[in-house]
C-alpha cells in the first residue's frame, strides 16, 4: 500500500553486518518488493543518504506508515537494476562473462533451474559441461558457486577464479 500510494515508512531494522548492535530506526521511501532465495526484501530509498537499498523483511521488527509523508515517484527500475545480478546484493563491479565447468549431474540441475537468465550452454568436453553467464559476480553469486562444491569449477574471469580459490583456502584453513 505504501509503495502504491508513495507513502514514507519508518522501520526498525537489524542489519546482519551489525547484528550485535542495536537496531536502527530509518525513514525510507518504498519502491518495490523483491524475492531472492526464498527471502523477501523491500527495495527502498534510505532518507539518511538518499541511496536505494534492500531491506530484508525478516529483519524489520517495526514498521510505521508515515501517512503525512508522501513522496514523489522514484525513478528506479528494479528489473533493470537487477538484470545482471544474481541474488539481492548489487555490486559496483562491471558485467563479466563467467564461464563454468560442471559435472553432468550439476549441469542437468542447472538446465532446469538456471543460475541467471543469461546462462547459456557452450559445449561438452568429455564428462564436463561448460556454461557461460553474463552478470556481475557479486558476493551472492560467489556463495552460490561455493555451495556447489566440487561439482563446479569457475574457468573465467581470472579475478573470479582467484576469489573462489581464496575463499576455499580460507575455508580449508579452518580445519587444519
C-alpha positions in Angstrom: 0.0 0.0 0.0 2.8 2.4 0.9 4.6 1.6 -2.4 1.4 2.2 -4.4 0.5 5.4 -2.5 4.1 6.8 -2.4 4.0 7.0 1.4 7.2 7.0 3.5 7.8 4.4 6.2 9.7 4.4 9.4 11.2 1.0 10.1 13.3 -0.5 12.9 15.9 -2.6 11.2 18.5 -5.1 12.2 21.4 -5.2 9.8 23.2 -8.6 9.6 26.6 -6.8 9.5 25.8 -5.1 12.8 23.8 -7.9 14.4 25.2 -7.4 17.9 24.4 -3.7 17.9 21.1 -2.1 18.5 18.6 -1.9 15.6 18.5 1.3 13.7 15.4 3.4 13.0 15.2 4.6 9.4 12.9 6.6 7.3 12.6 5.0 3.9 10.7 5.6 0.7 9.5 2.2 -0.6 9.8 1.3 -4.2 9.2 -2.5 -4.6 9.2 -5.9 -3.0 11.8 -8.4 -4.4 12.4 -12.1 -3.6 15.7 -13.9 -3.6 16.4 -17.4 -2.4 13.1 -17.6 -0.5 13.7 -14.4 1.3 11.7 -11.2 0.7 13.2 -7.8 0.5 11.9 -4.2 0.5 13.7 -2.1 -2.1 13.6 1.5 -0.8 15.5 4.8 -0.8 17.0 5.5 2.6 16.3 9.0 3.7 19.6 9.1 5.6 21.8 9.0 2.5 19.4 9.0 -0.5 20.7 5.6 -1.6 18.4 2.8 -2.8 18.9 -0.3 -0.7 17.4 -3.7 0.0 15.9 -4.3 3.5 15.2 -7.9 4.4 11.6 -8.2 5.6 12.5 -10.7 8.3 14.8 -8.1 9.9 12.2 -5.3 10.1 10.9 -5.5 13.7 8.6 -2.5 13.5 7.0 -0.7 10.6 5.1 2.6 10.8 3.3 4.1 7.8 4.0 7.9 7.9 0.7 9.0 6.5 1.7 12.6 6.4 4.9 11.9 4.5 4.1 11.4 0.8 6.9 11.5 -1.7 7.3 11.9 -5.4 7.7 8.7 -7.5 11.3 7.5 -7.5 12.7 6.8 -11.0 14.2 3.3 -10.2 13.6 0.4 -12.5 14.0 -2.7 -10.3 14.0 -5.1 -13.2 16.7 -3.2 -15.0 18.8 -2.6 -11.8 18.9 -6.3 -11.0 19.1 -7.5 -14.6 22.8 -8.5 -14.3 22.7 -9.6 -10.7 22.4 -13.0 -9.0 20.7 -12.6 -5.7 19.9 -9.4 -3.9 23.3 -7.7 -3.4 24.2 -5.3 -6.1 27.9 -4.8 -6.8 29.5 -1.8 -8.4 31.7 -4.1 -10.5 31.3 -4.5 -14.2 29.3 -7.1 -16.0 31.6 -10.1 -16.7 31.3 -13.2 -18.9 31.6 -16.0 -16.4 32.5 -19.5 -17.7 31.9 -22.5 -15.5 32.7 -26.2 -16.0 30.4 -28.6 -14.2 29.6 -32.3 -13.8 26.8 -33.8 -15.8 24.5 -34.1 -12.8 25.1 -30.4 -11.8 24.5 -29.4 -15.4 21.2 -31.2 -15.5 20.2 -29.4 -12.4 21.3 -26.0 -13.8 19.4 -26.7 -17.0 16.2 -26.9 -15.1 17.0 -24.1 -12.6 19.4 -21.7 -14.3 21.6 -19.5 -12.1 20.8 -16.5 -14.2 18.7 -15.6 -17.3 21.9 -15.1 -19.3 23.0 -18.7 -18.7 24.0 -20.5 -21.9 25.3 -24.0 -22.7 28.6 -23.7 -24.6 29.9 -27.2 -25.0 30.6 -30.6 -23.6 34.2 -31.7 -23.0 34.4 -35.3 -22.1 32.3 -35.6 -18.9 32.3 -31.8 -18.2 29.7 -29.3 -19.4 30.7 -25.7 -20.0 28.2 -22.9 -19.4 28.5 -19.2 -19.6 26.7 -16.3 -17.9 26.8 -12.5 -18.3 26.5 -11.0 -14.9 28.1 -9.0 -12.1 29.9 -11.6 -9.9 28.6 -10.4 -6.6 29.1 -11.9 -3.1 25.7 -13.8 -3.5 27.0 -15.3 -6.8 30.3 -16.4 -5.2 28.5 -18.0 -2.3 26.2 -19.9 -4.7 29.2 -21.2 -6.7 30.9 -22.3 -3.4 27.8 -24.1 -2.3 28.1 -26.4 -5.4 31.5 -27.6 -4.2 33.4 -30.0 -6.4 30.6 -30.1 -8.9 31.6 -26.8 -10.5 34.8 -25.0 -11.4 35.0 -21.4 -12.5 37.1 -21.0 -15.6 36.8 -17.3 -16.3 37.3 -14.5 -15.4 40.6 -14.9 -13.7 39.8 -12.5 -11.0 36.8 -14.6 -10.0 38.9 -17.8 -10.2 41.3 -16.2 -7.7 38.5 -15.1 -5.4 37.0 -18.5 -5.3 40.4 -20.1 -4.6 41.0 -17.7 -1.8 37.6 -18.4 -0.2 38.2 -22.2 -0.5 41.6 -21.8 1.1 40.2 -19.8 4.0 37.5 -22.4 4.5 40.1 -25.2 4.4 42.4 -23.3 6.9 39.6 -23.6 9.5 40.0 -27.3 9.5 43.8 -27.5 9.7 
